[in-house]
Amino acid sequence: METKAKFINLLELLGESFPNGQLAEVITDNDLYGVTVIKKENGLFNHRTGDPLMITSDLLQTKIKIVSEEKEVSLNAFIEAYRHGKEVKIVIGDNYRTLQKDDVLPEGLSPFAFLPIKAVTASEVITMEELMNGKFYVL
């Protein structure tokens, strides 16, 4: 997984900057340590059990780490996911770009047309820099 550790107060997760369904792992050494929490509407719930979290003094002092849903994969897994139409991401340093195979034919072409040459768009090209130094993710 991509590791960008951002530690925040558990109650900050309720703010508008985090979407519903956002996952977070409790890192404070208390009764909640190691619990994965999910934000649903205006509440926080234990992700495993579905139980709501009650507001306690421990909860008010609890720090969490936001869980990223991006999973770093091998180049082969990246290519296979792209071939199957999944959205993929290449990261180099602080820069990234996403790709997704577009199976839609241009207007006026039929799937039975014989085209000896296929046009390749710039978004379909992966550079040598990306291949050699990139990190690959399936979203």
Buried (B, 14 or more C-beta within 10 A) or exposed (E): EEEEEEEBBBBEBBEEEBEEEBBBBBBBEBEBEEBBBBBEEEEBBBBEEEEEBEEEEBBEEBBBBBBBEBEBBEEEBBBBBBEEEBEBBBBBEEEBEEBBBEEEEEEEEEEEEEEEEEEEEEEEEBEEEBEEEBBBBBE
